[in-house]
Amino acid sequence: MHWVDLAAAIVANRHSRRPVVTAAFDEMSFLAPIQVGQVALLHARLTLVDRSSMEIRVDVQSEDMLSGERRTTGTAFVTFVALDPVTRRPSPVRPLALETEEERAEHACALERRRLRLERRKARTAK
Ligand SMILES: CC(C)(COP(=O)(O)OP(=O)(O)OC[C@H]1O[C@@H](n2cnc3c(N)ncnc32)[C@H](O)[C@@H]1OP(=O)(O)O)[C@@H](O)C(=O)NCCC(=O)NCCS
């Protein structure tokens, strides 16, 4: 999970070119173990950019070092917030350019995830 957070942080930082902090880590299921003798492959990409927040999808696979066989081991959605380097307050970031049908479809799902995430946040802070 630390690697997932790091991979997502790199993507958020490269997009915003600002300091970033993890705001939310959505549920992550571990579908298969990564064993000794296997390499963990992490693929992280931006799926949503709002004002200062960014959702990054991280797909994790295992690769067997002898056979090269790859298996999906998990997917996580991590939200990062870009901060102003001086005030350390949330700071606007440039929008995300959606170029392919796949990116647009992923973005539509990300909007729904964001809505649910913010609802959960509101419910927690209301307690
Ligand atoms: C994340 C953080 C900077 C947000 O600050 P805040 O004062 O709550 O700011 P706001 O309410 O104005 O929210 C700023 C943005 O963060 C988003 N955000 C805040 N909490 C969130 C959460 N739990 N889930 C998803 N998004 C969240 C808001 O939706 C908003 O997004 P937008 O600008 O794109 O619309 C602040 O809560 C924080 O510093 N948290 C601790 C971060 C941390 O220590 N992480 C672990 C170590 S890196």
The ligand as an SDF file (V2000), in Angstrom:
LIG
                    3D

 48 50  0  0  0  0  0  0  0  0999 V2000
   -6.4210   17.1280    2.3760 C   0  0  0  0  0  0  0  0  0  0  0  0
   -6.4330   18.5040    3.0450 C   0  0  0  0  0  0  0  0  0  0  0  0
   -5.2510   19.3340    2.5490 C   0  0  0  0  0  0  0  0  0  0  0  0
   -7.7430   19.2070    2.6520 C   0  0  0  0  0  0  0  0  0  0  0  0
   -7.7610   20.4240    3.3050 O   0  0  0  0  0  0  0  0  0  0  0  0
   -9.1520   21.1320    3.7110 P   0  0  0  0  0  0  0  0  0  0  0  0
   -8.8490   22.2660    4.5970 O   0  0  0  0  0  0  0  0  0  0  0  0
  -10.0960   20.0990    4.1660 O   0  0  0  0  0  0  0  0  0  0  0  0
   -9.5630   21.7680    2.3370 O   0  0  0  0  0  0  0  0  0  0  0  0
  -10.9280   21.7860    1.5520 P   0  0  0  0  0  0  0  0  0  0  0  0
  -12.1110   21.3590    2.3500 O   0  0  0  0  0  0  0  0  0  0  0  0
  -10.9450   23.1350    0.9060 O   0  0  0  0  0  0  0  0  0  0  0  0
  -10.6920   20.6850    0.4390 O   0  0  0  0  0  0  0  0  0  0  0  0
   -9.7000   20.8560   -0.5430 C   0  0  0  0  0  0  0  0  0  0  0  0
   -9.8610   19.7610   -1.5500 C   0  0  0  0  0  0  0  0  0  0  0  0
   -9.5950   18.5110   -0.9320 O   0  0  0  0  0  0  0  0  0  0  0  0
  -10.6530   17.6110   -1.2000 C   0  0  0  0  0  0  0  0  0  0  0  0
  -10.7600   16.7070   -0.0710 N   0  0  0  0  0  0  0  0  0  0  0  0
  -10.5810   17.0010    1.2340 C   0  0  0  0  0  0  0  0  0  0  0  0
  -10.7630   15.9030    1.9820 N   0  0  0  0  0  0  0  0  0  0  0  0
  -11.0630   14.9060    1.1190 C   0  0  0  0  0  0  0  0  0  0  0  0
  -11.3510   13.5180    1.2870 C   0  0  0  0  0  0  0  0  0  0  0  0
  -11.3880   12.9280    2.4870 N   0  0  0  0  0  0  0  0  0  0  0  0
  -11.5980   12.7860    0.1910 N   0  0  0  0  0  0  0  0  0  0  0  0
  -11.5580   13.3520   -1.0470 C   0  0  0  0  0  0  0  0  0  0  0  0
  -11.2890   14.6570   -1.2630 N   0  0  0  0  0  0  0  0  0  0  0  0
  -11.0470   15.4120   -0.1860 C   0  0  0  0  0  0  0  0  0  0  0  0
  -11.8750   18.5210   -1.3350 C   0  0  0  0  0  0  0  0  0  0  0  0
  -12.9160   17.8610   -2.0550 O   0  0  0  0  0  0  0  0  0  0  0  0
  -11.2800   19.6660   -2.1180 C   0  0  0  0  0  0  0  0  0  0  0  0
  -11.1570   19.2860   -3.4870 O   0  0  0  0  0  0  0  0  0  0  0  0
  -11.2740   20.3690   -4.6920 P   0  0  0  0  0  0  0  0  0  0  0  0
  -10.4000   21.5460   -4.3380 O   0  0  0  0  0  0  0  0  0  0  0  0
  -10.7490   19.6460   -5.8760 O   0  0  0  0  0  0  0  0  0  0  0  0
  -12.7190   20.7270   -4.7920 O   0  0  0  0  0  0  0  0  0  0  0  0
   -6.3900   18.4050    4.6060 C   0  0  0  0  0  0  0  0  0  0  0  0
   -7.5640   17.7340    5.0430 O   0  0  0  0  0  0  0  0  0  0  0  0
   -5.1680   17.6700    5.0930 C   0  0  0  0  0  0  0  0  0  0  0  0
   -4.0850   18.2410    5.1750 O   0  0  0  0  0  0  0  0  0  0  0  0
   -5.3190   16.3840    5.4650 N   0  0  0  0  0  0  0  0  0  0  0  0
   -4.2200   15.5930    5.9510 C   0  0  0  0  0  0  0  0  0  0  0  0
   -3.3870   15.0550    4.7850 C   0  0  0  0  0  0  0  0  0  0  0  0
   -2.3460   14.0890    5.2670 C   0  0  0  0  0  0  0  0  0  0  0  0
   -1.7220   14.3090    6.2770 O   0  0  0  0  0  0  0  0  0  0  0  0
   -2.1820   12.9920    4.5110 N   0  0  0  0  0  0  0  0  0  0  0  0
   -1.3750   11.8930    4.9080 C   0  0  0  0  0  0  0  0  0  0  0  0
    0.0800   12.1430    4.7810 C   0  0  0  0  0  0  0  0  0  0  0  0
    0.6020   12.7740    3.2430 S   0  0  0  0  0  0  0  0  0  0  0  0
  1  2  1  0
  2  3  1  0
  2  4  1  0
  2 36  1  0
  4  5  1  0
  5  6  1  0
  6  7  2  0
  6  8  1  0
  6  9  1  0
  9 10  1  0
 10 11  2  0
 10 12  1  0
 10 13  1  0
 13 14  1  0
 14 15  1  0
 15 16  1  0
 15 30  1  0
 16 17  1  0
 17 18  1  0
 17 28  1  0
 18 19  1  0
 18 27  1  0
 19 20  2  0
 20 21  1  0
 21 22  1  0
 21 27  2  0
 22 23  1  0
 22 24  2  0
 24 25  1  0
 25 26  2  0
 26 27  1  0
 28 29  1  0
 28 30  1  0
 30 31  1  0
 31 32  1  0
 32 33  2  0
 32 34  1  0
 32 35  1  0
 36 37  1  0
 36 38  1  0
 38 39  2  0
 38 40  1  0
 40 41  1  0
 41 42  1  0
 42 43  1  0
 43 44  2  0
 43 45  1  0
 45 46  1  0
 46 47  1  0
 47 48  1  0
M  END
$$$$
